[in-house]
């Protein structure tokens, strides 16, 4: 699943990057994948940060109908590209993303959706775009004063 998502994010990034920039820091995507006997719908909310920012968030596991669900254990967070951003777990359901270099990476959240003895892996992902910070001001850097020649 992760490879499929990586490929799709790369393709969509190339296609819609200019539109995402025009919409600001937060953008939404919707993708439809035709399966063998089922059509699945993936929707995500993605974020753009500059090299001067970090971002934290919380995962809210949900049922098939969208109700908040309990999970078994803590959520494991990873980055698809640690050269773009690193991911740190803050607690059982929260994370912090720190930029490393401009680029696009996916942040993955993996957890056990089965509340019983078994294991039912659930994998979620969101895309993070890291961009260079833009100039908003400047400063004068003066050289030391020099004496004027006598007139």
Buried (B, 14 or more C-beta within 10 A) or exposed (E): EEEEBBEBBEEBBEEEEEEBEEEEBEBEBEEEEEEEEEEEEEEBEBBBBBEEBEBEBEBEBEEEEEEEBEBBEEBBBBBBBEEBBBBEBEEEBBBBBBBBEEBBBBBBBBBBBEEEEEEEEBEBBBBBBBBEEEEEEEEEEEEEEEEEEEE
